[in-house]
Amino acid sequence: MSFIPRAVGAAAFAYAVATFPLAMPAPALAAGQDYRFELVQAQPVGSGKTTVTVRLVHVPDDKPVPGAVLFETKTDMGPEGMADMTGKVTPLPSDQPGIYRFHIETGMAGKWALNLGAKVQGEAGTVRGNLAYEAK
């Protein structure tokens, strides 16, 4: 048996394997990468109480995203190395598109993280964000 047919067959097989993923449709994982949460403001409203305002932005066009469903809102002292220390997060109304507000009771001053999970209309995936803020 000649070396040439094997080499050609091996090359054809390698080419088929290398190009096969290109022919497959890409999975719909863009939601998390196409959006981001931004901290707008962390305003102390009393001892251990902070109003945190965030913006959800569609990254490709840098526009705010109205009407997202925020189903996960948690806060903890992860930035201070105390992730077991948690607070209470209560959503507040907002009259601006893409702006989401929360009343947060931390019970202690320091650096806190607001962890968010949201569903955006028309996207299959979940948008997640983790924002650090200062509580007084």
Helices and strands as residue ranges (DSSP letters): H 3-23, H 30-34, E 35-46, E 49-58, E 63-64, E 69-77, G 78-80, E 82-86, E 88-92, E 99-105, E 110-119, E 126-135
